Amino acid sequence: MKHWYLILLVVFLGSCKSKAVLADAKAVPSVSDTTVVSTQKVIESHYSNKTDFSTLYIRSSAKYRDNKQSQNVSAEIRIKNGEKILVSIRFLGITMAKALITPKEVKYYEKINGTYFEGDYASLSEWLGTDLDFDKIQNMLVGQPIDDLTQQQYIAERADTFYKLNAVDKNTEKSFFFEPKNYRLKKQEIVQTEKERAFTVRYSDFQKFTSAILPAALEINAMQKKGKTEIFIDYNSVSFNEELSFPYSVPDGYDRIFIN
């Protein structure tokens, strides 16, 4: 069973092309600037970037690629802050898969094989190769660190033109890279050497809205023993704080599957 739909469903995001892009060239100082600031300064400055919204409605497109296949799809994404995420995956205008993500569980169905999945985050995390929950997924979609940086000790250092926060907890190393000027997140990485797996999210440009500053592009890489998965995101439109519905129901006749 190929579960590429599920990966797309839980790691999608979108933003608006019609807004002015905040270019990296304006946000990154020269390489000769080797100033290092405190961990507290990096964390406080990053969280001062606005992400204030009740709902997000997003239209986006993406390319999925692994060792065996490549696929282009489009997606409609609805987010109710802190409560639920609904994603519809479409190919040539036809809905091929849909997922409802809440703090307690993940549900999805896909049309090609007529199957559906319902479960908590434990099996999903094991399959993707990194620990995930609702907050981590939502944070990733809006360009925030998947972890609350105020809840763990980090070491701040200079890494090329970025400020890097790094922490090692048992066998897991987590690193977060920020622009020195605006402290926007450029990359977050989780590496588990003993399990031979790594999960990296890279953000290129950002776009500024009244309610939030969101990424303008996203690249996800999940690497583990069985291979590498890549997702490249392009963005079409986004709107904030609308009244949104979250319709989800599994079509009749679909078979339930379990992710091993």
Backbone torsions as a table, in degrees:
resi	resn	phi	psi	omega
1	MET	NA	127.6	177.0
2	LYS	-92.2	126.1	-175.9
3	HIS	-110.7	28.0	-177.9
4	TRP	-61.9	-30.0	176.3
5	TYR	-57.3	-44.9	-176.4
6	LEU	-62.2	-41.2	178.2
7	ILE	-59.2	-47.5	-179.6
8	LEU	-60.3	-38.6	-176.0
9	LEU	-64.5	-36.5	-173.4
10	VAL	-95.9	-4.9	-179.5
11	VAL	-130.0	23.9	179.0
12	PHE	-82.1	155.0	165.4
13	LEU	-155.1	167.4	177.4
14	GLY	-149.8	165.8	176.0
15	SER	-154.2	-174.3	-167.3
16	CYS	-109.7	120.8	179.8
17	LYS	-69.5	-23.7	-174.0
18	SER	-74.4	-14.7	178.0
19	LYS	-86.6	155.5	-178.6
20	ALA	-69.2	134.1	178.6
21	VAL	-80.7	135.5	176.2
22	LEU	-88.3	99.2	-168.9
23	ALA	-70.3	146.0	178.8
24	ASP	-60.0	-35.4	-174.8
25	ALA	-60.1	-27.9	-180.0
26	LYS	-85.7	-15.9	-172.5
27	ALA	-101.4	-15.5	-173.4
28	VAL	-110.9	123.2	178.6
29	PRO	-73.1	174.1	-178.7
30	SER	-66.7	158.0	-178.7
31	VAL	-61.7	-26.8	-178.1
32	SER	-69.8	-15.4	177.5
33	ASP	-80.3	105.7	-175.4
34	THR	-107.3	19.1	-178.9
35	THR	-60.8	134.7	175.4
36	VAL	-116.3	129.7	178.7
37	VAL	-105.7	172.4	-177.4
38	SER	-73.8	159.0	175.7
39	THR	-57.9	-43.6	-179.8
40	GLN	-60.5	-40.4	179.6
41	LYS	-63.4	-44.5	180.0
42	VAL	-62.0	-47.1	-177.2
43	ILE	-64.9	-48.3	-178.9
44	GLU	-63.6	-40.7	-178.7
45	SER	-68.6	-38.3	178.5
46	HIS	-64.1	-47.4	-176.9
47	TYR	-72.3	-9.0	174.4
48	SER	-76.8	-15.7	174.2
49	ASN	-68.0	132.5	-168.9
50	LYS	-75.2	129.9	171.3
51	THR	-139.6	63.7	-174.2
52	ASP	-108.2	105.2	179.3
53	PHE	-155.3	155.6	174.0
54	SER	-98.8	-38.7	175.9
55	THR	-140.2	155.7	172.4
56	LEU	-130.1	135.7	173.2
57	TYR	-120.8	120.3	-168.1
58	ILE	-128.9	139.1	167.6
59	ARG	-116.6	129.4	-175.5
60	SER	-149.5	169.7	176.6
61	SER	-135.9	159.7	-176.3
62	ALA	-157.2	161.4	173.0
63	LYS	-120.7	127.9	176.6
64	TYR	-106.0	139.7	179.5
65	ARG	-147.3	132.4	171.0
66	ASP	-132.0	-163.3	-175.6
67	ASN	-68.3	-17.2	-172.1
68	LYS	-120.0	-18.7	-172.5
69	GLN	-153.2	163.3	175.5
70	SER	-141.0	140.1	-175.8
71	GLN	-149.1	136.8	173.5
72	ASN	-104.0	134.3	-180.0
73	VAL	-141.9	169.9	171.0
74	SER	-120.5	161.8	-176.4
75	ALA	-147.6	143.7	169.1
76	GLU	-109.1	126.7	-173.9
77	ILE	-123.9	128.1	176.9
78	ARG	-121.3	127.8	-178.3
79	ILE	-124.9	126.6	166.9
80	LYS	-105.6	115.1	-167.9
81	ASN	-51.2	119.3	175.6
82	GLY	77.9	-0.9	-173.2
83	GLU	-121.6	-48.7	-177.2
84	LYS	-162.9	156.5	177.1
85	ILE	-134.0	127.0	176.5
86	LEU	-116.7	128.1	-178.9
87	VAL	-128.4	132.2	174.3
88	SER	-115.6	122.7	179.2
89	ILE	-97.4	130.3	-178.4
90	ARG	-127.2	145.9	175.2
91	PHE	-130.8	119.8	-175.5
92	LEU	54.7	38.1	176.5
93	GLY	82.2	-3.3	-178.8
94	ILE	-100.9	131.2	177.8
95	THR	-70.2	115.5	-177.8
96	MET	-101.7	-19.9	-178.8
97	ALA	-163.1	154.4	177.7
98	LYS	-146.7	145.7	179.7
99	ALA	-137.9	145.5	172.1
100	LEU	-122.1	119.4	-175.7
101	ILE	-114.8	125.7	178.3
102	THR	-128.9	171.9	178.1
103	PRO	-60.7	-21.2	-176.3
104	LYS	-97.9	-31.5	-172.4
105	GLU	-155.9	168.5	174.3
106	VAL	-122.0	129.9	174.8
107	LYS	-123.9	140.5	173.2
108	TYR	-156.6	156.2	169.5
109	TYR	-136.8	154.9	179.1
110	GLU	-136.4	142.3	-168.1
111	LYS	-80.4	-36.4	-172.1
112	ILE	-56.7	-46.4	-178.3
113	ASN	-101.7	-2.0	179.8
114	GLY	62.2	46.3	-176.5
115	THR	-126.4	162.4	175.9
116	TYR	-143.1	159.3	-179.3
117	PHE	-131.9	139.6	172.2
118	GLU	-139.6	127.3	179.9
119	GLY	-178.0	176.4	178.2
120	ASP	-86.4	-168.5	-173.6
121	TYR	-86.1	-8.4	-175.0
122	ALA	-64.0	-52.8	-178.1
123	SER	-69.1	-36.8	178.1
124	LEU	-62.6	-43.1	-179.9
125	SER	-63.7	-41.7	-180.0
126	GLU	-64.2	-40.4	-178.3
127	TRP	-70.4	-41.1	-179.7
128	LEU	-74.0	-22.1	179.2
129	GLY	91.0	13.2	175.3
130	THR	-155.0	150.3	-179.0
131	ASP	-73.0	126.8	180.0
132	LEU	-129.8	150.9	167.6
133	ASP	-146.1	-177.6	-175.2
134	PHE	-59.7	-47.2	-178.0
135	ASP	-61.3	-40.5	179.5
136	LYS	-62.5	-42.6	-179.7
137	ILE	-64.9	-47.8	-179.6
138	GLN	-62.4	-43.8	178.6
139	ASN	-58.4	-42.4	-179.8
140	MET	-62.3	-37.7	-178.7
141	LEU	-67.1	-30.5	-176.1
142	VAL	-104.8	13.3	175.2
143	GLY	78.7	28.4	177.5
144	GLN	-108.6	156.6	174.3
145	PRO	-58.3	140.4	-178.8
146	ILE	-65.7	-23.6	176.3
147	ASP	-105.9	153.9	171.4
148	ASP	-74.2	110.6	-174.4
149	LEU	-67.4	-16.6	180.0
150	THR	-80.8	-5.4	-174.0
151	GLN	-104.6	7.2	-179.7
152	GLN	-147.5	156.5	179.1
153	GLN	-85.5	131.1	179.5
154	TYR	-127.4	154.7	173.9
155	ILE	-106.5	127.6	179.4
156	ALA	-93.4	137.1	176.3
157	GLU	-150.6	169.2	176.9
158	ARG	-94.3	129.9	177.7
159	ALA	-128.2	101.8	-174.1
160	ASP	56.4	-120.0	-178.0
161	THR	-98.1	13.7	-176.0
162	PHE	-121.3	159.3	166.9
163	TYR	-89.9	132.9	-177.3
164	LYS	-118.5	130.7	170.3
165	LEU	-106.4	129.3	-174.5
166	ASN	-131.7	139.8	177.4
167	ALA	-145.6	142.2	176.3
168	VAL	-120.9	120.4	179.7
169	ASP	-121.1	105.8	-175.7
170	LYS	57.7	-113.3	-176.8
171	ASN	-103.1	14.9	-177.3
172	THR	-118.7	127.7	175.3
173	GLU	-109.7	128.6	179.6
174	LYS	-118.7	132.6	-179.4
175	SER	-133.4	139.1	179.9
176	PHE	-131.0	130.4	-175.5
177	PHE	-115.2	133.1	-174.1
178	PHE	-128.5	147.1	171.6
179	GLU	-64.2	135.7	179.8
180	PRO	-67.6	-29.7	-175.6
181	LYS	-81.5	-50.2	-174.8
182	ASN	-109.4	-3.2	177.8
183	TYR	57.3	32.9	173.7
184	ARG	-84.3	147.1	-176.8
185	LEU	-72.5	127.1	178.7
186	LYS	-104.4	-32.2	-179.8
187	LYS	-157.3	143.2	170.2
188	GLN	-133.1	140.1	-171.1
189	GLU	-141.9	135.8	175.2
190	ILE	-122.1	124.0	-178.1
191	VAL	-124.8	128.2	175.2
192	GLN	-121.9	93.5	-171.4
193	THR	-62.7	-45.0	-177.4
194	GLU	-62.3	-34.3	179.2
195	LYS	-89.4	-0.1	178.5
196	GLU	54.2	51.3	177.9
197	ARG	-144.1	151.4	179.6
198	ALA	-147.7	147.6	-179.4
199	PHE	-132.7	119.3	-174.9
200	THR	-128.5	136.3	173.8
201	VAL	-124.0	125.7	178.6
202	ARG	-115.0	136.3	176.6
203	TYR	-114.5	135.2	178.5
204	SER	-94.8	-95.8	-179.5
205	ASP	-88.0	170.7	176.5
206	PHE	-129.7	157.7	177.2
207	GLN	-127.2	139.4	-174.2
208	LYS	-103.8	123.5	176.2
209	PHE	-118.2	170.9	178.1
210	THR	-62.2	-39.1	-174.5
211	SER	-91.5	-18.9	-175.0
212	ALA	-169.1	161.4	167.1
213	ILE	-106.6	119.8	-175.7
214	LEU	-119.2	155.4	176.0
215	PRO	-62.9	152.1	175.1
216	ALA	-104.0	-9.7	176.9
217	ALA	-159.9	154.9	-173.7
218	LEU	-149.9	138.1	173.9
219	GLU	-131.5	126.8	-179.3
220	ILE	-114.9	132.1	175.9
221	ASN	-127.5	122.3	175.3
222	ALA	-117.2	117.7	-176.9
223	MET	-120.0	129.7	175.9
224	GLN	-150.7	-178.4	-173.2
225	LYS	-55.7	-39.1	-174.2
226	LYS	-80.3	-2.5	176.3
227	GLY	141.3	-171.6	-176.2
228	LYS	-120.7	138.1	176.8
229	THR	-120.0	134.8	178.7
230	GLU	-127.0	139.8	174.2
231	ILE	-131.1	125.6	178.5
232	PHE	-114.2	126.2	-173.5
233	ILE	-108.4	135.9	168.1
234	ASP	-117.4	158.9	-168.3
235	TYR	-127.9	139.7	-176.9
236	ASN	-113.7	-57.5	-178.4
237	SER	-156.6	157.8	177.4
238	VAL	-149.7	144.2	173.3
239	SER	-136.6	152.2	-173.9
240	PHE	-112.9	148.4	163.1
241	ASN	58.5	34.9	171.5
242	GLU	-90.0	161.2	171.1
243	GLU	-75.8	117.0	-176.3
244	LEU	-118.1	144.9	170.8
245	SER	-101.9	159.1	-177.3
246	PHE	-131.2	64.0	-176.0
247	PRO	-71.8	130.2	178.2
248	TYR	-151.8	126.4	172.3
249	SER	-156.4	139.2	-179.0
250	VAL	-77.8	128.6	177.8
251	PRO	-59.4	151.9	178.3
252	ASP	-61.3	142.8	174.5
253	GLY	88.2	-0.9	179.4
254	TYR	-80.0	147.9	-178.7
255	ASP	-100.1	136.9	178.9
256	ARG	-78.2	138.7	177.8
257	ILE	-120.0	163.4	178.2
258	PHE	-128.1	132.6	-178.7
259	ILE	-87.5	121.1	-178.9
260	ASN	-95.2	NA	NA
